[in-house]
Amino acid sequence: MIGITKPSANLSAITDSINLKTEKLTSKDVVILCGGTRDIAKNEANIGLRHVSQFAKCTANTNVIVTNAPTRYDLHPSSCVNKEVESFNRKLQKSMKIHNHIRVCSMSTNRDHFTTHGLHMNAQGKNWITHTWASLIKTLTFSSLLSPIPLPEKNKCNEDPVFPAINSCVNNLEVAHNAKNGIVEEDEREEKDEEEEEEGKKECEPLITADKDQELAPKRVKRQPVTRGKDFLWEL
C-alpha cells in the first residue's frame, strides 16, 4: 500500500505523479484519487476534469476509484462555490461512465462528518470514507478475479479427453430416447388397429339388428275392429 499526500494541490499536480502511471500496476491493484477542491475554488474546474480524464486513459491497466469533491460547509449552501461543486461532481460522474475500470465514490453530505469550520473531515467522517473505499475495493478485486471460461469449439470436443465421456453419455441418452420413441410408435400402431376393428364392428351391427327384428316380428294376424250400428246403445 502506497499513500501520496499533496496538501493544497490541484488535480494537475496529483495526477502527474510518476508512481501512479507506472506500468507495474495490474488489475489486482487499486488507485484512489481524491481532489478537486482547489480547482473549484480557483474557478478551474474544467481544467481539473481534463486532467482526470487524461489520468483515466493512462491507467486502463488497473482499477481506479475517483472521489468527487466535498461540499464546502464553511460557506453558505447557496454560495457560488457550492453550486460549482455540484456542477463539478455531475460532470465528473458523466465523464467517468465510459471507463470500465473506474468507480466514482460520492463524498458524504452529512454535516457531522466534518469539522467545526466545515472544510475538512473529522474522525467520524474519515472512518466513514475509509469503510466506503474498502467496500468498493472488495467489489473491484472480486470482479477482476472472475474471468470468463471459454467454451471449446465443436470440432475440438473429440480431442479433449473429458469430452468423449460426455459424448458417450449423450449417445446413450439418444439411444434411450429412440428406443422410447419406438415403443411409443408401436403403441400408436396397436391403438390404430384396435380403432379400425371397432369401426368394422360398428358397420356390421346394423345388419345384425335388422335380421333380429325380422326374426322377432310377431306371426299372429291382427284382428280387425268390429263396426257398430247406429242403434248400438238401444239393443238389449
C-alpha distance (Angstrom), angle and dihedral (degrees) to the residues before:
residue distance angle dihedral
M1 . . .
I2 3.82 . .
G3 3.82 124.1 .
I4 3.79 123.6 -166.6
T5 3.80 117.6 -171.1
K6 3.80 122.7 -172.5
P7 3.82 111.0 177.0
S8 3.81 116.7 -147.3
A9 3.81 90.4 3.8
N10 3.77 125.1 143.0
L11 3.81 125.4 -131.3
S12 3.79 91.7 -96.5
A13 3.82 91.9 62.1
I14 3.80 92.6 43.1
T15 3.81 96.9 49.8
D16 3.82 94.2 42.9
S17 3.80 91.1 67.8
I18 3.82 111.3 127.7
N19 3.80 93.7 -144.8
L20 3.81 92.4 59.6
K21 3.82 94.9 53.9
T22 3.79 98.1 47.2
E23 3.81 116.7 129.4
K24 3.81 91.2 -133.3
L25 3.81 90.8 83.2
T26 3.82 114.2 101.3
S27 3.80 137.9 -175.7
K28 3.82 88.4 -82.8
D29 3.82 91.8 63.1
V30 3.79 127.9 80.9
V31 3.82 128.1 -154.9
I32 3.82 119.0 -160.7
L33 3.80 116.3 -156.6
C34 3.80 118.5 -166.1
G35 3.80 123.0 173.5
G36 3.78 146.8 84.7
T37 3.80 102.8 119.1
R38 3.84 93.3 105.4
D39 3.82 92.9 46.1
I40 3.80 91.4 52.7
A41 3.81 93.3 46.1
K42 3.83 90.9 53.3
N43 3.82 92.8 46.0
E44 3.82 90.9 -111.5
A45 3.81 98.7 118.8
N46 3.81 94.0 127.4
I47 3.80 91.1 52.6
G48 3.80 90.1 51.3
L49 3.81 91.3 50.2
R50 3.79 89.8 51.4
H51 3.80 91.3 54.5
V52 3.81 91.4 48.4
S53 3.81 90.7 52.4
Q54 3.81 91.3 50.6
F55 3.79 89.8 48.3
A56 3.81 90.5 51.8
K57 3.82 91.4 54.5
C58 3.82 92.0 50.0
T59 3.83 94.6 50.7
A60 3.81 100.8 50.8
N61 3.83 89.8 124.0
T62 3.82 93.7 66.3
N63 3.82 142.4 34.4
V64 3.80 121.0 -87.8
I65 3.81 131.7 -166.7
V66 3.81 113.8 -162.3
T67 3.80 116.6 -163.7
N68 3.77 115.9 -152.2
A69 3.79 123.7 -131.0
P70 3.84 118.0 -78.2
T71 3.77 124.6 -122.3
R72 3.80 114.7 -97.1
Y73 3.81 103.8 -121.9
D74 3.80 90.2 175.3
L75 3.82 86.4 71.2
H76 3.78 133.2 55.7
P77 3.84 113.5 -82.2
S78 3.82 91.0 -122.3
S79 3.79 94.4 48.7
C80 3.80 120.3 125.7
V81 3.81 90.8 -114.7
N82 3.81 93.5 57.5
K83 3.80 90.1 46.7
E84 3.80 88.0 52.7
V85 3.83 88.8 49.9
E86 3.80 90.0 56.4
S87 3.81 91.3 48.0
F88 3.82 91.8 47.8
N89 3.81 92.8 50.9
R90 3.80 92.0 47.3
K91 3.82 92.6 51.3
L92 3.81 91.4 44.5
Q93 3.80 91.9 53.5
K94 3.80 91.4 48.9
S95 3.81 96.1 46.8
M96 3.82 94.1 48.8
K97 3.82 95.0 53.8
I98 3.80 91.8 84.5
H99 3.83 92.0 60.3
N100 3.80 115.9 79.5
H101 3.81 94.5 -166.9
I102 3.83 95.2 57.1
R103 3.80 129.4 81.4
V104 3.81 121.9 -170.8
C105 3.81 115.0 -139.7
S106 3.79 116.2 -154.0
M107 3.79 115.4 -135.5
S108 3.79 119.6 -124.7
T109 3.80 117.2 -90.7
N110 3.79 93.8 -164.6
R111 3.80 111.9 117.2
D112 3.82 90.7 -149.6
H113 3.82 89.5 66.1
F114 3.82 91.7 65.7
T115 3.77 133.7 70.1
T116 3.79 124.4 -102.9
H117 3.81 94.5 -92.3
G118 3.83 87.8 50.3
L119 3.82 102.2 -133.8
H120 3.81 102.9 95.6
M121 3.80 133.3 40.2
N122 3.80 121.4 -104.3
A123 3.81 126.6 -141.3
Q124 3.80 92.8 -81.2
G125 3.79 91.9 51.2
K126 3.81 93.0 47.1
N127 3.80 89.7 50.8
W128 3.81 89.6 51.5
I129 3.81 95.0 49.6
T130 3.81 93.5 47.3
H131 3.81 91.4 52.9
T132 3.82 89.4 48.9
W133 3.80 91.3 51.5
A134 3.80 91.3 47.2
S135 3.81 92.0 54.7
L136 3.81 91.0 48.9
I137 3.80 91.5 48.7
K138 3.81 90.7 52.8
T139 3.80 92.0 52.6
L140 3.82 92.6 46.5
T141 3.82 95.8 48.0
F142 3.81 92.5 43.6
S143 3.81 92.7 51.3
S144 3.82 90.8 48.7
L145 3.82 90.8 54.9
L146 3.80 91.5 54.6
S147 3.80 102.4 84.7
P148 3.81 120.1 175.6
I149 3.82 117.6 -105.2
P150 3.83 110.2 -132.9
L151 3.79 116.3 -136.0
P152 3.83 116.8 -130.4
E153 3.78 120.1 -111.6
K154 3.80 120.7 -102.3
N155 3.78 94.5 -111.7
K156 3.81 91.2 50.6
C157 3.79 96.1 52.3
N158 3.81 92.6 87.7
E159 3.82 91.5 51.5
D160 3.79 93.4 57.3
P161 3.85 112.2 84.9
V162 3.79 90.2 -140.5
F163 3.79 96.7 56.6
P164 3.85 99.8 59.3
A165 3.79 89.3 66.4
I166 3.78 90.0 49.1
N167 3.80 91.0 47.1
S168 3.80 91.1 51.1
C169 3.79 90.4 52.5
V170 3.79 89.8 49.4
N171 3.81 90.9 49.8
N172 3.80 90.9 50.6
L173 3.77 90.0 51.3
E174 3.79 90.6 49.9
V175 3.83 91.4 50.6
A176 3.79 91.2 49.6
H177 3.79 90.0 47.3
N178 3.82 91.8 50.9
A179 3.80 91.6 47.3
K180 3.77 89.7 50.8
N181 3.79 90.0 50.0
G182 3.82 89.6 51.1
I183 3.79 91.0 53.5
V184 3.76 90.1 48.9
E185 3.81 91.0 50.8
E186 3.82 91.5 51.1
D187 3.79 90.4 50.3
E188 3.78 90.3 50.5
R189 3.81 91.1 50.8
E190 3.80 91.4 50.8
E191 3.79 90.6 49.8
K192 3.81 90.9 50.6
D193 3.84 91.1 50.6
E194 3.79 91.0 50.2
E195 3.81 91.0 49.6
E196 3.81 91.3 50.7
E197 3.83 91.2 50.4
E198 3.81 90.7 50.4
E199 3.82 91.3 50.2
G200 3.83 90.1 51.5
K201 3.76 91.0 51.9
K202 3.80 91.4 50.0
E203 3.81 90.7 53.2
C204 3.81 91.0 52.8
E205 3.80 95.9 46.5
P206 3.89 97.1 77.1
L207 3.82 91.5 56.3
I208 3.75 92.6 50.4
T209 3.80 93.2 48.4
A210 3.82 91.3 50.1
D211 3.82 91.5 54.2
K212 3.78 91.0 48.9
D213 3.82 91.1 52.0
Q214 3.80 90.1 53.5
E215 3.81 92.4 49.3
L216 3.81 93.7 47.6
A217 3.81 94.8 46.8
P218 3.87 111.1 120.7
K219 3.86 115.5 -105.8
R220 3.87 96.5 -157.5
V221 3.78 115.8 105.0
K222 3.73 114.0 -121.5
R223 3.83 115.2 -114.0
Q224 3.78 115.0 -117.5
P225 3.82 116.2 -124.7
V226 3.87 116.7 -103.7
T227 3.76 115.9 -121.0
R228 3.81 117.0 -130.3
G229 3.78 127.5 -141.2
K230 3.73 125.0 -117.3
D231 3.79 92.0 -109.4
F232 3.81 94.5 52.3
L233 3.78 94.9 121.3
W234 3.84 94.8 54.9
E235 3.83 98.1 50.3
L236 3.82 114.4 110.0
